[in-house]
Amino acid sequence: MATEYTMVCTTNHQDRLHSNVAITLKWNPPISRELKLNTDGSTTANPGPGGLGETFRNKNEDWVLGYYQHIPHTTPAMVGLLAIRAGLLIAKEHNLRAFEIKTVSSAAITILTNNHPLYANLVTECRSLMAEQEAVVPTQIYREQNSVADYLAKEGSKKEYQPRPTLLHFAPIFAAKVVNDDYTGKSFTRFVKHNKDECCSTHLIDGDGVFNVAGIENFMREVKLAECGLSYAVVSIMGPQSSGKSTLLNHLFHTNFREMDAYKGRSQTTKGIWMARCPGIEPCTLVMDLEGTDGRERGEDDTAFEKQSALFALAVSDIVLINMWCHDIGREQAANKPLLKTVFQVMMRLFSPRKTTLMFVIRDKTRTPLENLEPVLREDIQKIWDSVPKPQAHKETPLSEFFNVEVVALSSFEEKEEQFKEQVASLRQRFFHSIAPGGLAGDRRAVVPASGFSFSSQQIWKIIKENKDLDLPAHKVMVATVRCEEIANEKYVSFTENEEWRQLEEAVNTHSVRGFGRKLSSILDVCLSEYDAEATFFDEGVRSSKRKQLEEKLLQLVQPAYQSMLGHIRSDAFERFKEAFEKALKGGKGFALAARECAESFISHFNEECKDAIIDQAKWDSSRVRDKLRRDVDAHITEVRSAKLAEVTTFYETKLNEALAGPVEALLDGAGDDTWPAIRKLLQRETETAVSGFSAALSGFEMDEESRDNMVFRLKDYARGVVESKAKEEAGRVLIRMKDRFSTLFSHDQDSMPRIWTGKEDIRAITKTARSASLKLLSVMAAVRLEDESDSIDKTLIVALVDGKAGASSAKSITSVDPLASSTWDEIPPSRTLITPVQCKSLWRQFKTETEYVALDCLSCKEASKRNNNWLPPPWAIAAMVILGFNEFMTLLRNPLYLGFIFVAYLLFKALWVQMDISGEFRNGVLPGLISLSTRFLPTVMNLLKRLAEEGQGVASGQPQGNPNPALASRSFRGSTNDNGDVSTSATSEVTSENGTEYSSSSLHDKTHRFSFAGELRGPFFSVVCLSSHSPGLSSKFSCEKSNIMSLFFMDKLMKESRN
C-alpha cells in the first residue's frame, strides 16, 4: 500500500470497504529523520537506456543536493535499485547521514527486502551503505509525491552517458515548476482500490486479562509492522460503555471493529482490548479499542480491569482518545469523572519521559460552541488532576508536563450522520504524519521500535497484572535488550545457514580462497546490516552492545576459517619461496643476496595475501603467522646455507684430495732429499688455489670475517691433513716400499732397464746402492716435514743402521748408547712422527733379513757362472806358458813346490807393491821414486815377515786376530750369521759412505792396515793363504780374492789334469 497520502471518503462505511476511493497526494518533508532522499529511475525500453534522478531535502523543505545521470543499458527492475545505490553513494561522498529513502519502484523495494540472485551484489552494497549512512529502509510512494526525482530521471535519460553523475547543489531551472509545486504543497488526486482486507485486527487481551501472544505475532506479520522501525503510532480509545467508541474508530480510521446494534439494546460490545491497523494513514497507525468503563457486566466493585487496561493504554499509546458525552461536561458526578481519575492515578505509576496526547472527543455536541465547552472541560480536568494523590516528586508538577490535552467535538452520529462523517474526515487529517514534530505523537522519546512492540506489550501487561510500578525507560531498555538479542540470534543462525558462508568455509579448509576477506566481510556486513536495519530503533546502548556481541560471536565462528586461510597463505608463500630460492641459487645468484631478495619478496607477498584475507569487521593481527613464516624461512635458509657450505667445502676438499693425494704418494714413493720440499711446494700451491676459489665461493654467503677465516683455516688444515694422512698411509707400507725400491734398483740399471747379469757386475756395489736408497726412503717416511725445518733423522739412521752395523765390534767399545733406542726423534714432535726410531730399527732388521737372500743368490749365481763359462786358464798361467814354454810349464805343474814357491813370491811381490805404493812413489819422478823405495824396502820386508809370523802363530794356536772363525772365509759366499744375529757376507760387508768411499767390514773396526783372510784352497795337495792389504783410497771391488780364487781354481784343474 502506498504511503504519504490523504484519503477523503465520500461513501458510507460498508461501501468504502469494497470500492475505489479518492486520495489526495503531495510531497511531504521528512518525518523521522533530518533529510529525505527522493529517488527515481526512468527507462525507455526493457532493456534499454535510462536515467537516474534524486533529491536531498531537509525538514525545512530546503534543497540540499540533487543529481541526474544517464544509464546506457538497464531494466525497469534494476533502474530503481541503481537509483537507490547511486543516492547512497552520493550521500556517503558528501557525508549526508540519517535520512529517509522514498522511491516509486516497488520492484526495487522487493529485491532489497527479499534478495534476488541476479542483484545480490547490488543488494549487499545497498544494505551496507544504508547501515553506514544510518538511512531508513526505502518505502514506496506514488509518483505524484516524487515528481522532482521523476523529472530529473527523465532528464538524465535524454543526456549522453557520463561516468560521473551531474550534481545539482541548487534547484535546477529546468525543474523549477515541479520544485515549486512541492514547496507550495500542491496536491494531486488519485483513485485507489480499497477493501476490507487492508484492515487487519486481532483480539489483543480478552475479557479475563489473558494476553493473546499468538494473535499479536500473526497480526505483526500480516501488517509487516517490524519493517516500520520507529515510524508508527499507537492510538487507543477509552470511554464509558456504549458511548460509540468502536463506531468512532471505524469511521475515523476505517477499521472494522464490532459496533453495538442499537436495535438489540444497549449492552457491552467490546470485551477486553482489540487492536487493528489503520489503512491509508502514514505512518503506520495501530488503533486499540478498549473495553468501556462503568459497564454493568463488571459491576461497581470490579474496576481492576478498567485500571489495568487504562494503564496499558497509556503505556503503549502515543495518543489516547477519551470518548465522553457532551452533556457530562460541567457535571460533578458525570460518567467521565471516574475515568479521568483512573487515567491520572495510573499515570503516577508510569515513569515515562515523554508526553502522551489526551484527545477529549466530545460526542453528540449540542448547540453550545466548542469555545465555551473547552474551558469548562479543561477546568474540570485540572480539578481532577489536583485531587489525584501524587508522589512527593510530582506534588507541584503541572498537568502539561505529562499530557498534551486536545479537545474536539463531534455531532451525533445517529441524528446528524453526514455532519458527523465530515467532522470525522476532518479529524482524520490530524492523524496523518502524527509522529512528525508538533504532531499528535510528535514526542518520540522512549518509543519502542515496531519489531519489539509485541514483546514490549506482553511485558507491560505482565507487570501491570502483577500490580507493579511500570518504569517505561527501564522497560524500553529491557525490550531493547530482549529484542536485540533475539534479532542477533536470528542473524547468527541465518549466518550459519548461509550457503555462501558454508561453501567458503568448506573451500578454505582445503585450499586458499582468492578474495576470502572480501567475500567473508561482505557476508558479515550483510548479516550485521540486517541486524542494524531491524534493531536500528532500539535503545542505542543496548543495540550497540548486542551488535558487538553478535559481531564477536560471528568473528569467533569465522576465526578458524580465517586461521586456515592464513595457514594456506603461509604454506603457499613458504613453498613458493623455496622454489624461487632454489631457482635463484641455480641461476648463479649469490646465496645471501638470493636469500634476502626471496625472503623479502615472499614476506611482502604474504602481507599482500593477508590484506586480501583481512576481514573488515575484525581487528585481527596476522603478525604471529608472519613471524612463523619468517622463522620457517630463516630455518630453511639456515638449512640450505649449511648444506651449500658443506657442498662447497666438500667440493674443494675433494679437489684438494685429488690434487694432493696422488702427487704426494708419487713423491713419497720416489723418496729423496727433495721429497718434502717438493711436497711443501705442492701443498702451498694447491692450497692457495683452493683457498682462492673457496674464498670466492664464500663471498656470496656474505659471512663475517671471523667465520670466513675459520672455514678457510679448516680448509687449509684439511689440506695438511690430506698430506699427513697420505704420509701415514705410506708409512704403514714403508717396508713394502723399501723392498720394492731395493728390488727395483737391484734388478735394473741406471737407465731403468732390466739388468742382464753377465758375471762382471759389482754385486756388492749394487747391493749397497739399493740398500742406501731404501734407507733413504725410510728416513723420508720417518716423519712429516711440512715445516721448512732441518732434522738429523737421515744421519741418525745411517750411523745407527749402516755405520753401526759395519763397525759393531768397535761401536761397543766406543759408546754404549743406541741412537735408535727411543720412541721419539730429537727434533721432531710426536704429532709429526710417522715411524719412531725403535720402529725404524725393527723395520731395517726385517728389511735386511728379507732382502739378504737376493744378494746371496746373485753372488752364488755369479761364481757358478764363472766356473761354468771360464774354460781358459788364468792369465798368469798363460803368461807362464808363454815365458817358460810348455815343457817348463808342465815341469812346474809336475813339481808343485816350484809352483808354490812362485806363487808365494808373487804374493810377496804384490804385497810389497801395495805396501810401498810403488806406483805412487813414481808419480813425482823416477829418481825420487827410486830413492824413496830404497829407503823403505828393508823396513817393509821386515814388517811383512813379522806379520806373516804373527799370522802363522795365530793359526797354529787356533786364535786368529782378523777373524774369530777361520771357516767363515770359505763359507762367505754361501752366507752365515754373525754374533749379533745379522746376516754377514762378502757382498754385504761393505757400505758406501757419504762421499762414496767404500769401506770393508774390517776397515770399519780398524782404520789401520790389516790383513784379512781371503780363502782356503780346497784340494788334496796343498792350501795357500792369501794376504792382502787395504789402504784408504783403494777402489778395488774384490781386492785380491777374485784373482786368487780363480788362480787357485785354475791350478786345481791343472793339477787334476796332470794327475790324469
GUZA-974293 format. One record per residue (C-alpha): x, y, z. Coordinates in pm, whole numbers, plus 50000, padded with zeros to 5 digits. Layout:
XYZ ...
REM end
This chain:
500005000050000 501425033749908 502125058950180 502025096450230 498555103450107 495385118350241 492175099150193 488865116650156 485915093050186 482595102750036 480795069450066 479325051450359 481325027250568 480104995050409 480595007650053 484015020950135 485304986450224 484854974249867 485015004949633 487615028949487 488395058749700 489905092049604 493165101049776 494985134049782 498755131749726 501605156449780 505295157349869 505915159650243 509125168350429 510955141050627 509265128650942 511675106051136 514975119351001 516585152450919 516775145350544 514665128250284 516085111849973 513595110049687 514955087049420 513595075449087 514675058048769 513445060648413 513725036448120 512675039647756 512785002047682 513084968847860 516014965447847 517324998147717 518825031947809 517555050448109 518285077248361 518585082848735 517355112648933 517415121049303 516985149349550 518015155049912 515785179350106 515555186550479 512695192450723 512555228850625 511965217850267 515315233050167 517185218849869 520355201449991 521615182349688 520375166749367 521715148849063 520835131148739 522765106148528 522355086748204 522405048548213 523305031947878 521634998547950 519224988648225 515854973248308 512854987048499 513614964448795 517294973248803 516985010548744 515155016249073 517834996849263 520595015649079 518965048549176 518915038849545 522555027649525 523625059749349 521855080949609 523585062249892 526985066249726 526485103649680 525315106450041 528495088850154 530635110849933 529055142950074 528755129550430 524965130450436 523615108150711 520345098650881 517835102450601 514625086750478 514525069850138 511425071949919 511075055249581 508325047549331 509835013749237 508094985449419 510414960949242 513464977749397 511934975249744 511014938749690 514534930049570 516134949349853 513884932750112 513804896949987 517114893649799 517474882749440 520304861249293 520714884248991 521174915249203 522964900249505 525964923549478 523784954649443 521614944149738 524674937449955 526214970949868 522954989949928 522414973750267 525964981150369 525655017550263 522315021550442 523785008450765 526825030650726 524785061950648 522075054050908 519415055150639 515855042450684 514845012550474 513275025850149 509485028150132 507225031949832 505325063549741 503245074649447 504795092349153 502825124049235 504785125649560 508075120249379 507675144449090 511055162049119 513085129649124 510955116448835 511605148148633 515385145948694 515435108848596 513725116448266 516175144748207 519075120848270 517745095748017 517955122747749 521615131147816 524815114447697 526475089147921 528885103648175 530865082248421 530085107048697 526565119948774 525715156448724 525435171549072 522895198849144 523745219249451 520765242049380 517325235049238 517725234148857 515915259648645 514565233148406 512755216948702 511665249548865 507925242448819 507855208348987 510165220349264 507875249849327 504815226949337 506445207349619 507345239049808 503805252749783 502295219449892 500355213649571 498265182149599 497095156949341 494045134049345 494265096849267 491625069649296 492795037549455 491115004949536 490184999549897 488894967450050 488344953150391 491344930350365 493564960150422 492214964050772 493724936950989 492624932851351 493214909851647 491844904151996 494874915452195 493654909252552 490494890452630 487954898952897 489754877653152 493024896153106 494784868952902 497284882852653 496924868152304 500584861852217 499924841851902 497364867351785 499694896951808 502534877751639 500274869351347 498994904951342 502534918951320 503384895651035 500224904950845 500774942350869 504614939150842 504944960551148 508584951051206 509554970050890 508235002751024 511015009251273 510015039951473 507655052051203 504455040451362 501905054051607 499555037651852 496115052551921 493795039552190 490315049852294 488775049152637 485285058752748 482095047252902 480495015852774 478185020152472 479395055652412 480175049352041 483935042552072 484045014751812 481825034651576 484115064551604 487215043351535 485645026451235 484755059551073 487915077451179 490465050251092 488505028150853 488734998651089 486144971351125 485664968551499 482374953651604 479764980751669 476784979551900 473454970651739 471104996851876 468104976451778 469204948552015 469594971352310 472484988552481 474974963152611 478664955752624 480034951452273 483824952252318 485364928652571 488974932552666 491204951152420 491124948552040 493774960951800 493624969651431 495774985951167 494505018051017 494625016150638 495535046650438 497385065850710 501055073150708 502865064850920 501565030551014 498935036251280 497635010051520 494335015151698 493304998452024 489654996552119 489394992652497 486534977752687 484155005352808 484135017053166 481225018053401 479674987053250 477024968053430 478564934953325 481544940153557 479654958453829 480644986654055 483304968854252 485184952853964 487274982553850 490594964253844 490454956253475 489464992353400 492605004953571 494804978253420 493574984553068 493875022353118 497465018653241 498244995452948 496795020452702 498795049152848 501985028152846 501815016952484 499855045352319 501075077852171 497545092052150 494695084052389 491165093152279 488795098852570 485275095052445 482775114952657 479285127952625 478745164852581 476055165952848 478535153153111 480685184453086 480185205853396 478625177953599 480235167853925 479065131953906 479375127653534 480475094353390 483805108453277 484955118053624 485885082553740 487535076553404 489715107453433 490645098953790 491625064553675 493795078953396 495555103453622 496065078153901 497695052153679 499805079353519 501575083253851 502725047153819 504365053853484 507875067553489 507695079753133 509885107252992 507525115152706 504195132752688 501065114752587 498415132952390 494975131652556 492365139752296 488965145152456 486315137252197 483045153652291 480235132852143 476775144352046 477775180752066 474895204352133 474465239452011 476935251952274 480015263852089 483205244252147 484905276052257 482575276152554 482765239352629 486555236052616 487375259652910 484865242053132 486335208253035 489875219453097 488865233453435 487275200353529 490385182053412 492605204153623 490455198453930 490645161253883 494445163653838 494795183854154 492685159554352 494665128654244 497295117654502 500755122554360 504265111454462 506345136654653 508465143254345 505405153854145 503445173054407 503805205554217 504165191253869 501615206353630 499395185353407 501155198653097 504325180153194 502565146953146 499895153452883 499185173452571 495485179852605 493415183052286 489645188252270 487435180751969 483675178951933 481585156951704 477915158251618 475625129851689 476115100251456 472515089751475 470935123851432 473465141251210 475315113151035 476535133150735 477805161150955 479415135251181 481205119550885 482505153050760 483805161651108 485465127151136 487065131350794 488455164850904 489705149751229 491335121451033 493645146450868 495305152951204 496465116951226 498475119150906 502155123350990 501245122451355 504805113651453 506255144751292 507505171451531 504495190951653 502185162551554 499805144551784 502525118251852 505485141251800 507255132152123 509145100452024 511145096152340 511165060852482 509305047352182 509795010352138 510765000451781 508004983351591 509794949751584 509754949551964 506144960252003 504854925152060 507344916652331 507034950952489 503254948152508 503504913752665 505944925452930 503974956953008 500784937253057 502624912053273 503944939553500 500524955853517 498884923053607 501444918253885 500464952954014 503994966553988 505095001353906 505945004453537 509225022353462 508915028453091 512545039253032 513755007953207 511134988353020 512375002652695 515884991252776 514564957252872 512604954452550 515574966052352 517764940452528 515424911752458 514584921652103 518144929952007 519254896952149 516534879151954 517494897351638 521164889551699 520404852651750 518294852151436 521084867951236 523634844251385 521544814251286 520944829950948 524674834350903 525464798350999 522884786650744 524124809950476 525044788650175 527754812250059 529444810650401 529214772950408 530814769850065 533514794550165 534214775850490 534384742450311 536694756250045 539094773250286 539534740950481 541224725250179 542914753449994 543484790649973 540464810549852 541014841049638 539214871649777 538494853750107 538504885450316 536304904750074 533784876550042 533584869450414 533474906450501 530584910550260 528674881550418 529324895250766 528404930050654 525104918050516 524364900050840 525294929851055 523474953650824 520334932950858 520764934351233 521254971951219 518224975850998 515994956151235 517464969551558 518135004951447 515295020051652 516025002751979 517995018552259 521355028252119 523365014952410 521614981452406 521674979652028 525394986652015 526124962152294 524174934052129 525654942551794 529094939851943 528194906352096 526784894351765 529894906151586 532104888551839 530134856351802 530304858351425 534014865851432 534554837251676 532684815051432 534734825651130 538094828051306 539044791351241 538384797150871 540504828750885 543304809951058 543054782350798 543284808550527 546364823750686 547824788850718 547274782650347 548774816350261 551794809050479 552244774150335 551884786349977 554264815150036 556794792150201 556654766249920 556974792949653 559824808349847 561684775249847 561144771049473 562214806649394 565194804049628 566364771749468 565884786549122 567864817649217 570714796449351 570744775249037 570814807348834 574144816248990 572944843749222 574854848049545 573424828849837 572954858250074 571534880549801 569164853349682 568064845650037 567484882150119 565614890449799 563464859049805 562664862850175 561684899550138 559714892249823 557654864549971 557164881450305 555774910750107 553714886449904 552444871250229 551484905850354 549594912750032 547784879750057 546974887050419 545444920050313 543244900650075 542254877950365 541614906050613 538074906750749 536924942750771 534944937051088 537874921151272 541004937351402 542994905351391 546724907551363 548504883551130 551894891051284 552074857151461 551594838451135 554024862350967 556564855851241 556104818451194 556644822550821 559744843050896 561024815851128 560324789250866 562084809650600 565074816250827 565254779650925 565144769150559 567794794850469 569964782150754 569444746250645 570214753750281 573134775650386 574614747450589 574044723250301 575544747050047 578524754950268 579034717750323 578714712549947 581244739749869 583564727250140 583234691350019 583874702449662 587114719949746 588154692849989 587634667649709 589664689149475 592414691649733 592294654449793 592564647649421 595304673649377 597374661949674 596834625049735 598254611949408 601234635549380 602144631149746 602034593549706 604244596149397 606694619349573 606904596849875 607364566649651 610414583049496 611704594949833 614824615749822 616404646549971 613974669449786 610804649449862 609454670150149 610384703949992 608504692649683 605534682049897 605574715450077 605654733849747 602834712349613 600784717649930 601284755149920 600374757949553 597274736349570 596154751649899 596444786749760 594464776749453 591774760049659 591614788549912 591254813749631 588304795449479 586864787549820 587024823949928 585324834549604 582584809049666 582164820950025 581844857249916 578274850249801 577324839950154 578314874050299 579854857750603 581524876950879 585284878450867 585814855451161 583574827751024 585134830250681 588634828750826 587664798451033 586374780050728 589474789150526 591634777650815 589754744650829 590264740150455 593994746350493 594064722750785 592234697150572 594904700750304 597614694150562 595534665450689 595414650350340 599204651550316 599684638350668 597094611150613 598774600750291 602164601450460 600824579450742 599304556250487 602594553650301 604474549850628 602354519350702 603654504150379 607244515650417 608654480550443 606964470850119 608174502949959 611704496450079 611734461049940 610214473649616 612874500349586 615634475649670 614294451249416 613904478549154 617414492249196 618974457849230 617304444048919 617524474948697 620424495048571 620874532648576 618704535748267 615904517148445 616364488048209 616234452548341 619734442548444 621404414648238 623744395848463 626994388548273 629074379348572 631064411448552 628694431848773 629814445249107 627214428149326 628414444749642 628174479649494 624724472849354 623544458949687 624984488149875 623324513349643 619964496249667 620114494750045 621174530850070 618204541349861 615894520150076 617334535850388 616744570050234 613094560250184 612864550050549 614364583150664 611954602650442 608964583450573 610014585850936 608354619550999 606074646150846 608154676150742 605634702350629 607604729850805 610834740950648 612994728750936 616074706850917 616474674451112 619084647051157 616914616251104 618844606550789 622254608650959 620974591051268 619694561951062 622954559350863 625054559951177 622844535851363 621914511551086 624844512950840 627934525951013 626894509951341 626414475351184 629634476550991 631634485151296 629654467151558 632694455051746 634284489351764 630944505751845 630624485152156 633874499352277 633154534952169 629664540652304 627034521752493 624044543252376 621954531852077 620604563251894 617534543351785 616674531552133 613964558052167 610284563252081 610784599251958 613134618451739 615124646251895 613934673751661 610514660351563 607424663251790 605394631551843 602464645751645 604644646651332 606354613451390 605314586151150 607904559451233 609654560251568 613404552351597 612664518651752 610304510551466 612964521451215 615454497651368 613004469051364 611974476451007 615584477950891 616384444851056 613344429050888 614254445550560 617784431950569 616564397350660 614064396750372 616494410850112 619674392050216 618994361550010 618784382549693 622414393049717 623494358149817 621724342649523 623314367549287 626794360549420 626294323249402 624994325749052 627904347648951 630524323749088 628764294248932 628644312448602 632324319948619 633144284048694 630994271348413 631944296648148 635644303148217 637384274848016 640634293947967 643474290948217 644214320648433 646244348648281 649304340848491 649214305148363 649044317248007 651904341848078 653964314048235 653484291747934 654474319647702 657554328747902 658694294248007 657364274147727 655154244247751 657764219647869 658964241548151 655394249848244 654484213548259 657594207848469 656274233248714 652954216348716 654524182648776 656524197449067 654084216949285 656814230449508 658104251849227 654614264449165 654024271749533 657344289749556 656504310949254 653044317749396 654434328649732 656964350249558 654174365849360 652204372949672 655194388249843 655894409449542 652314421149528 652304428049898 655464449049866 653924466849572 650874475749768 652574483750095 655264505249936 652834521549692 655374518949416 653134534549155 652524563849385 656204568449457 656974572249087 654384599549039 656914625649143 659624612448911 661834582048866 664814593149074 662784604549374 660814572249350 663964550349349 665434569249644 662224565749839 661864528849761 665434521649857 664904536950197 661594518650260 662364484650109 664094467950404 661634480350672 658684469450457 660154434650406 660764431350780 657274442350857 655764417150619 657824389050759 656784398951106 653104399351014 653424365750846 654994352151155 652214365751370 649594351451138 651294317951141 651344317751517 647714327351534 646684299051302 648784274151496 647234284651826 643604284751687 643034321751780 643244342851471 643204380451517 641444391351199 638544366651203 637404346551502 636024319251283 638594306051024 635894287150838 633994319050774 636004327650466 635194295250295 631504299850376 631254337050299 629774331249959 627094309050098 626184332550380 626204329750759 625124348751066 627414369451288 627294372951664 624624400051653 622244378851453 622784399351132 623424383650802 627154387550711 628514380250364 631314392150145 628684410349941 627194427250243 630364435050435 630754468150261 628684500350261 629184533350093 629924564150297 628544598450220 631494607249996 631224574449805 634314557449954 633994520350012 634994505150345 635344468350416 633964453450734 637444451450884 638234487450798 635224498550999 636674480751302 640154492051249 641294522051043 644874509351023 646274484950764 645084449750825 645384416750653 642264396250614 641804360350547 640674355650192 640164319350133 641454284050158 642044262949859 640114230949872 642334203249737 644074172449841 647564185449785 648054219649933 646484251050079 647604286250031 646934316350247 646464348550063 647234380250241 646204413450103 646444447850241 643894475650213 644774511850220 642484543150201 641584553249851 641764518049703 638704512249488 639174475549401 635884456849435 637004422249538 640684430749626 642884400249578 640224374549648 638924373649288 642184366649116 643454343749391 640374322249392 640304319849015 644014312049006 643634285449267 640654271649082 642624270248758 645674254848929 643394228849080 642104219648738 645624217548603 646654195248888 643764172448819 644684171048452 648354164448534 647374135648760 645324121348488 
REM end
